[in-house]
Amino acid sequence: MTRDDLTRTIRFEPGGGRMRVRFLLSGEKGATQFLWNVFTEGESRSPWSLGIAVDAPEGRDLGFHAASPRDWQSDDDRIECDVLPQGYCYYDGSPLQGERLGERFHELGEEVVWATLEDRYEVWLEGRDDA
């Protein structure tokens, strides 16, 4: 990561038969997140697991907490949020993208998470257009 205006945070959030690890990359426009679940009861709760017991960690979500609504969001989409300092955000995320990043994280390590979060910050929150 080359940007010094973005802050890395890792939160450990236990509960419900799992330990959730929340990777956050935060800046002026909000934060991008990756959720990684480690199950302590040996059973996945992923909608993608088709009810099959899994004792391996899994990627759960890749998303953002925006300080202001994105083009497709309105004030009605504002939710309470413990990620941004103002106490609310405009959230969107993808379990499928989280699962894919989880697979890459497992194979390549932590830096792939931070690189992905930085890329997603620039696209989702700063409006970078790759087209």
KACORFEN-V485875 format. One record per backbone hydrogen bond with DSSP energy under -1.0 kcal/mol. NH is the residue of the N-H (numbers start at 1). CO is the residue of the C=O. If there is no record, write none. Layout:
# KACORFEN-V485875
NH|CO  NH|CO
This chain:
# KACORFEN-V485875
7|26  9|24  11|22  13|20  15|18  19|38  20|13  21|36  22|11  23|34  24|9  25|32  26|7  27|30  30|27  31|65  32|25  33|63  34|23  35|61  36|21  37|58  38|19  40|17  41|17  49|46  52|49  58|37  60|35  61|35  62|94  63|33  64|92  65|31  66|90  67|29  73|70  77|74  78|75  79|89  81|87  87|84  89|79  90|66  92|64  94|62  98|94  99|95  100|96  101|97  102|98  103|99  104|100  105|101  106|102  107|103  108|104  109|105  112|109  113|110  114|110  115|111  116|112  117|113  118|114  119|115  120|116  121|117  122|118  123|119  124|120  125|121  126|121  128|122
